[in-house]
């Protein structure tokens, strides 16, 4: 059940594995089948990585609330 996609140019990827597994589990808890859960979780994590941001030193976190904070100053809109 591999899912390939283009690589995003964002180094702020801390927490992607935990985020992906939690998103899959959450979708399955809502009654979705595993393939659909994985597909939707992958979309969510991809956007969370796309909007990841610097926090302190080193690699920053993915932005879990990217869809709620579109007008936030937390990430660059460019």
N, CA, C and O atoms as a MOPAC input file, in Angstrom:
PM7 MOZYME 1SCF
protein

 N      0.84400 1    -1.18100 1     0.00000 1
 C      0.00000 1     0.00000 1     0.00000 1
 C      0.89100 1     1.24700 1     0.00000 1
 O      0.63800 1     2.18900 1     0.75100 1
 N      1.92200 1     1.25500 1    -0.83100 1
 C      2.81900 1     2.39200 1    -0.89100 1
 C      2.15600 1     3.62800 1    -1.47700 1
 O      1.29600 1     3.52800 1    -2.35200 1
 N      2.55500 1     4.77000 1    -1.00000 1
 C      2.02300 1     6.04700 1    -1.48400 1
 C      3.19300 1     6.95900 1    -1.82400 1
 O      3.85600 1     7.48600 1    -0.93100 1
 N      3.44300 1     7.14400 1    -3.10500 1
 C      4.52700 1     8.01300 1    -3.54600 1
 C      3.97800 1     9.39500 1    -3.85800 1
 O      2.85100 1     9.53900 1    -4.33200 1
 N      4.78400 1    10.40200 1    -3.58800 1
 C      4.41300 1    11.77000 1    -3.93700 1
 C      5.68000 1    12.59300 1    -4.07400 1
 O      6.76200 1    12.15400 1    -3.68400 1
 N      5.54200 1    13.78000 1    -4.62600 1
 C      6.68500 1    14.66600 1    -4.78300 1
 C      7.21700 1    15.06900 1    -3.41400 1
 O      6.46300 1    15.18700 1    -2.44800 1
 N      8.51200 1    15.27500 1    -3.35000 1
 C      9.15200 1    15.71100 1    -2.11000 1
 C      8.89900 1    17.20200 1    -1.92100 1
 O      9.02900 1    17.98300 1    -2.86400 1
 N      8.53900 1    17.59400 1    -0.70600 1
 C      8.29700 1    19.00100 1    -0.39900 1
 C      9.58700 1    19.66400 1     0.06200 1
 O     10.40000 1    19.03400 1     0.74000 1
 N      9.78000 1    20.90800 1    -0.29200 1
 C     10.97100 1    21.65400 1     0.10000 1
 C     10.71800 1    22.32600 1     1.45300 1
 O     10.55100 1    23.54300 1     1.53500 1
 N     10.69500 1    21.52000 1     2.50000 1
 C     10.49500 1    22.03700 1     3.85100 1
 C     11.20100 1    21.10400 1     4.81300 1
 O     10.88600 1    19.91600 1     4.87000 1
 N     12.14800 1    21.62600 1     5.56800 1
 C     12.89300 1    20.79500 1     6.50500 1
 C     12.14500 1    20.56800 1     7.81400 1
 O     12.57600 1    19.74600 1     8.62200 1
 N     11.05700 1    21.25800 1     8.04300 1
 C     10.34600 1    21.16700 1     9.31500 1
 C      9.35600 1    20.00400 1     9.28700 1
 O      8.16800 1    20.16500 1     9.00600 1
 N      9.89900 1    18.83100 1     9.58900 1
 C      9.13800 1    17.58600 1     9.47000 1
 C      9.09500 1    16.80000 1    10.77400 1
 O      8.73600 1    15.62300 1    10.77300 1
 N      9.45100 1    17.42700 1    11.87200 1
 C      9.46700 1    16.71700 1    13.15600 1
 C      8.06400 1    16.21900 1    13.50300 1
 O      7.11500 1    17.00200 1    13.52000 1
 N      7.93100 1    14.93600 1    13.77500 1
 C      6.65400 1    14.36600 1    14.18100 1
 C      5.82100 1    13.76400 1    13.06800 1
 O      4.66300 1    13.41400 1    13.29800 1
 N      6.36700 1    13.63200 1    11.87500 1
 C      5.55100 1    13.14400 1    10.76200 1
 C      5.07300 1    11.71500 1    10.94900 1
 O      3.93300 1    11.39800 1    10.60900 1
 N      5.92000 1    10.84800 1    11.48000 1
 C      5.52300 1     9.45000 1    11.66700 1
 C      4.39000 1     9.30900 1    12.67400 1
 O      3.41900 1     8.59200 1    12.43000 1
 N      4.51400 1     9.99100 1    13.79900 1
 C      3.46100 1     9.95000 1    14.81700 1
 C      2.17300 1    10.58400 1    14.29500 1
 O      1.07600 1    10.09800 1    14.56800 1
 N      2.31800 1    11.66400 1    13.54700 1
 C      1.14800 1    12.33700 1    12.99200 1
 C      0.42800 1    11.43800 1    11.99500 1
 O     -0.80100 1    11.35900 1    12.00000 1
 N      1.18700 1    10.76100 1    11.14400 1
 C      0.58200 1     9.86800 1    10.16400 1
 C     -0.15800 1     8.72300 1    10.84400 1
 O     -1.29800 1     8.42600 1    10.48800 1
 N      0.47300 1     8.08000 1    11.81300 1
 C     -0.17600 1     6.94100 1    12.46700 1
 C     -1.41300 1     7.37700 1    13.23900 1
 O     -2.41100 1     6.65600 1    13.25900 1
 N     -1.36400 1     8.54300 1    13.87600 1
 C     -2.52800 1     9.04400 1    14.60500 1
 C     -3.66000 1     9.40500 1    13.65100 1
 O     -4.83000 1     9.16700 1    13.95100 1
 N     -3.31500 1     9.97700 1    12.51000 1
 C     -4.34300 1    10.34500 1    11.53200 1
 C     -5.01400 1     9.10300 1    10.94700 1
 O     -6.22600 1     9.09600 1    10.73200 1
 N     -4.23400 1     8.05800 1    10.68800 1
 C     -4.82100 1     6.80500 1    10.18800 1
 C     -5.75900 1     6.22000 1    11.23500 1
 O     -6.88200 1     5.82900 1    10.91700 1
 N     -5.30400 1     6.15800 1    12.48000 1
 C     -6.12800 1     5.59900 1    13.55700 1
 C     -7.41000 1     6.40200 1    13.75800 1
 O     -8.47500 1     5.82800 1    13.98600 1
 N     -7.31000 1     7.72500 1    13.67500 1
 C     -8.49000 1     8.57400 1    13.84700 1
 C     -9.51000 1     8.33600 1    12.74400 1
 O    -10.71000 1     8.26300 1    13.00900 1
 N     -9.03800 1     8.21600 1    11.50700 1
 C     -9.95700 1     7.97000 1    10.38900 1
 C    -10.61800 1     6.60900 1    10.52900 1
 O    -11.80800 1     6.46100 1    10.25000 1
 N     -9.85100 1     5.61300 1    10.95900 1
 C    -10.41800 1     4.27300 1    11.14200 1
 C    -11.43400 1     4.27200 1    12.29000 1
 O    -12.43500 1     3.55800 1    12.22700 1
 N    -11.18700 1     5.05900 1    13.32600 1
 C    -12.12900 1     5.16500 1    14.43600 1
 C    -13.45400 1     5.77500 1    13.97600 1
 O    -14.49600 1     5.54100 1    14.58900 1
 N    -13.41100 1     6.54900 1    12.90800 1
 C    -14.62900 1     7.12500 1    12.33400 1
 C    -15.33800 1     6.14200 1    11.40300 1
 O    -16.39000 1     6.45800 1    10.84600 1
 N    -14.76200 1     4.95200 1    11.23600 1
 C    -15.40200 1     3.92900 1    10.43100 1
 C    -14.89000 1     3.78100 1     9.01600 1
 O    -15.44300 1     2.99400 1     8.24800 1
 N    -13.85600 1     4.51000 1     8.64700 1
 C    -13.30000 1     4.38700 1     7.29400 1
 C    -12.49800 1     3.10500 1     7.16800 1
 O    -11.91200 1     2.63100 1     8.14100 1
 N    -12.47300 1     2.55100 1     5.97800 1
 C    -11.64100 1     1.38500 1     5.68400 1
 C    -10.16700 1     1.80000 1     5.68800 1
 O     -9.84000 1     2.97100 1     5.49300 1
 N     -9.29600 1     0.83500 1     5.91000 1
 C     -7.86600 1     1.12700 1     5.98200 1
 C     -7.32800 1     1.86100 1     4.75500 1
 O     -6.64300 1     2.87000 1     4.92700 1
 N     -7.59900 1     1.41200 1     3.52300 1
 C     -7.04600 1     2.13700 1     2.36400 1
 C     -7.50200 1     3.59900 1     2.30100 1
 O     -6.71000 1     4.48200 1     1.97100 1
 N     -8.76600 1     3.85100 1     2.61400 1
 C     -9.27300 1     5.22400 1     2.60100 1
 C     -8.65200 1     6.03600 1     3.72900 1
 O     -8.33300 1     7.21100 1     3.55200 1
 N     -8.48000 1     5.40900 1     4.88700 1
 C     -7.85500 1     6.09200 1     6.02700 1
 C     -6.42600 1     6.50100 1     5.70400 1
 O     -6.00500 1     7.61300 1     6.02200 1
 N     -5.68700 1     5.60500 1     5.07600 1
 C     -4.29600 1     5.90000 1     4.71200 1
 C     -4.25100 1     7.02500 1     3.68700 1
 O     -3.43300 1     7.93700 1     3.80500 1
 N     -5.10600 1     6.97100 1     2.70100 1
 C     -5.14500 1     7.99700 1     1.64600 1
 C     -5.43400 1     9.38500 1     2.23700 1
 O     -4.75700 1    10.35500 1     1.89800 1
 N     -6.42500 1     9.47800 1     3.10600 1
 C     -6.78800 1    10.76400 1     3.70600 1
 C     -5.72300 1    11.24400 1     4.69800 1
 O     -5.43200 1    12.43700 1     4.77200 1
 N     -5.14700 1    10.31100 1     5.45600 1
 C     -4.08300 1    10.67600 1     6.39900 1
 C     -2.86700 1    11.20400 1     5.64400 1
 O     -2.22700 1    12.16000 1     6.08200 1
 N     -2.55000 1    10.58100 1     4.51400 1
 C     -1.40600 1    11.04000 1     3.70100 1
 C     -1.63100 1    12.46000 1     3.20700 1
 O     -0.71000 1    13.27700 1     3.22900 1
 N     -2.83600 1    12.76000 1     2.76500 1
 C     -3.15000 1    14.12900 1     2.32500 1
 C     -2.96900 1    15.11400 1     3.47400 1
 O     -2.39300 1    16.18700 1     3.29800 1
 N     -3.46300 1    14.74200 1     4.65100 1
 C     -3.35800 1    15.60500 1     5.83100 1
 C     -1.89100 1    15.85600 1     6.19300 1
 O     -1.49100 1    16.99900 1     6.41400 1
 N     -1.09800 1    14.79300 1     6.25100 1
 C      0.30500 1    14.93600 1     6.63000 1
 C      1.08500 1    15.72400 1     5.58300 1
 O      1.96100 1    16.51600 1     5.93200 1
 N      0.78100 1    15.52000 1     4.31600 1
 C      1.44900 1    16.28700 1     3.26900 1
 C      1.23900 1    17.78100 1     3.47000 1
 O      2.18400 1    18.56200 1     3.36000 1
 N      0.01600 1    18.18100 1     3.76100 1
 C     -0.25600 1    19.60500 1     4.00100 1
 C      0.37500 1    20.08300 1     5.30300 1
 O      0.83000 1    21.22500 1     5.38300 1
 N      0.41000 1    19.23800 1     6.31400 1
 C      1.06000 1    19.60500 1     7.57900 1
 C      2.55400 1    19.83400 1     7.36500 1
 O      3.13600 1    20.73900 1     7.96500 1
 N      3.17800 1    19.01700 1     6.51100 1
 C      4.59000 1    19.21400 1     6.17000 1
 C      4.75200 1    20.48600 1     5.33600 1
 O      5.66200 1    21.27700 1     5.58400 1
 N      3.88200 1    20.68700 1     4.35700 1
 C      3.96200 1    21.86400 1     3.49700 1
 C      3.96200 1    23.15200 1     4.33400 1
 O      4.61900 1    24.12800 1     3.97300 1
 N      3.23500 1    23.14800 1     5.43500 1
 C      3.11400 1    24.33700 1     6.27600 1
 C      3.90300 1    24.23600 1     7.57300 1
 O      3.66600 1    24.99800 1     8.51000 1
 N      4.85700 1    23.27900 1     7.62800 1
 C      5.70400 1    23.15400 1     8.80400 1
 C      6.45200 1    24.45600 1     9.05700 1
 O      6.66000 1    25.24300 1     8.13400 1
 N      6.85100 1    24.68400 1    10.28300 1
 C      7.47500 1    25.97100 1    10.62100 1
 C      8.62200 1    25.80100 1    11.61000 1
 O      8.70200 1    24.81200 1    12.34000 1
 N      9.50900 1    26.80100 1    11.61100 1
 C     10.65300 1    26.79700 1    12.51900 1
 C     10.16900 1    27.07600 1    13.93900 1
 O      9.30600 1    27.92300 1    14.16800 1
 N     10.73900 1    26.35200 1    14.86800 1
 C     10.41300 1    26.54200 1    16.28200 1
 C     11.66700 1    26.21000 1    17.06500 1
 O     12.03700 1    25.04000 1    17.16700 1
 N     12.31900 1    27.20100 1    17.61100 1
 C     13.57700 1    26.96500 1    18.30100 1
 C     14.67900 1    26.65600 1    17.31300 1
 O     14.70700 1    27.19700 1    16.20800 1
 N     15.59000 1    25.78100 1    17.71600 1
 C     16.70900 1    25.41000 1    16.85400 1
 C     16.46800 1    24.02900 1    16.27000 1
 O     15.78400 1    23.20300 1    16.87400 1
 N     17.01900 1    23.78500 1    15.11700 1
 C     16.89000 1    22.47400 1    14.49600 1
 C     15.63400 1    22.35200 1    13.65800 1
 O     15.06300 1    23.34700 1    13.20900 1
 N     15.21700 1    21.11600 1    13.45700 1
 C     14.06400 1    20.83100 1    12.61800 1
 C     12.78400 1    21.10500 1    13.39100 1
 O     12.57600 1    20.57600 1    14.48300 1
 N     11.92900 1    21.93800 1    12.81000 1
 C     10.67600 1    22.29700 1    13.45700 1
 C      9.57900 1    21.28000 1    13.19100 1
 O      9.77700 1    20.32400 1    12.44100 1
 N      8.42700 1    21.48700 1    13.80300 1
 C      7.31600 1    20.54700 1    13.66900 1
 C      6.49000 1    20.77200 1    12.40100 1
 O      6.54300 1    21.82500 1    11.76600 1
 N      5.74100 1    19.75100 1    12.07200 1
 C      4.72200 1    19.91800 1    11.04400 1
 C      3.62700 1    20.79200 1    11.64400 1
 O      3.52000 1    20.90500 1    12.86500 1
 N      2.82700 1    21.40100 1    10.80400 1
 C      1.76700 1    22.29800 1    11.28400 1
 C      0.43200 1    21.55000 1    11.27200 1
 O     -0.26200 1    21.50600 1    10.25700 1
 N      0.08900 1    20.96400 1    12.41900 1
 C     -1.11900 1    20.14600 1    12.52000 1
 C     -2.40600 1    20.92100 1    12.27200 1
 O     -3.40500 1    20.34200 1    11.84400 1
 N     -2.39400 1    22.20400 1    12.53400 1
 C     -3.61400 1    23.01200 1    12.41100 1
 C     -3.58500 1    23.93000 1    11.20100 1
 O     -4.22300 1    24.98300 1    11.20400 1
 N     -2.85500 1    23.54100 1    10.17200 1
 C     -2.67000 1    24.37700 1     8.98700 1
 C     -3.98600 1    24.82900 1     8.37100 1
 O     -4.08400 1    25.95900 1     7.89300 1
 N     -4.98900 1    23.97900 1     8.37300 1
 C     -6.25600 1    24.35500 1     7.72800 1
 C     -7.05200 1    25.34700 1     8.57500 1
 O     -7.93500 1    26.02700 1     8.05200 1
 N     -6.76000 1    25.43900 1     9.85800 1
 C     -7.47200 1    26.36700 1    10.73700 1
 C     -6.76600 1    27.71300 1    10.85900 1
 O     -7.39500 1    28.72200 1    11.17700 1
 N     -5.46700 1    27.72700 1    10.60900 1
 C     -4.66700 1    28.93600 1    10.81700 1
 C     -4.12700 1    29.49500 1     9.52000 1
 O     -2.98400 1    29.95200 1     9.49200 1
 N     -4.88700 1    29.47900 1     8.46000 1
 C     -4.39900 1    29.94100 1     7.16000 1
 C     -3.93500 1    31.39800 1     7.16800 1
 O     -3.03800 1    31.76000 1     6.40600 1
 N     -4.52400 1    32.22900 1     8.00800 1
 C     -4.14100 1    33.64100 1     8.05600 1
 C     -3.14700 1    33.94100 1     9.17200 1
 O     -2.88800 1    35.10200 1     9.49000 1
 N     -2.60100 1    32.90200 1     9.75400 1
 C     -1.68100 1    33.06500 1    10.87300 1
 C     -0.33200 1    33.61600 1    10.41600 1
 O      0.05300 1    33.46600 1     9.25600 1
 N      0.36500 1    34.24500 1    11.32900 1
 C      1.72100 1    34.72100 1    11.06700 1
 C      2.73800 1    33.59900 1    11.22800 1
 O      3.92600 1    33.82200 1    10.99500 1
 N      2.31100 1    32.39800 1    11.62000 1
 C      3.22600 1    31.31500 1    11.94100 1
 C      4.02100 1    30.85100 1    10.73400 1
 O      5.19300 1    30.50200 1    10.87900 1
 N      3.43100 1    30.83500 1     9.55600 1
 C      4.17400 1    30.38100 1     8.37900 1
 C      4.09100 1    31.39800 1     7.26300 1
 O      3.19500 1    32.24100 1     7.21500 1
 N      5.04600 1    31.29200 1     6.37800 1
 C      5.12600 1    32.19500 1     5.23500 1
 C      4.11500 1    31.74600 1     4.17700 1
 O      4.07600 1    30.56700 1     3.82600 1
 N      3.30800 1    32.65900 1     3.67000 1
 C      2.29100 1    32.33400 1     2.68500 1
 C      2.81500 1    32.23500 1     1.25300 1
 O      2.06100 1    31.89400 1     0.34100 1
 N      4.10500 1    32.53200 1     1.04900 1
 C      4.63500 1    32.50900 1    -0.32500 1
 C      4.89900 1    31.12600 1    -0.83400 1
 O      5.34400 1    30.96000 1    -1.96900 1

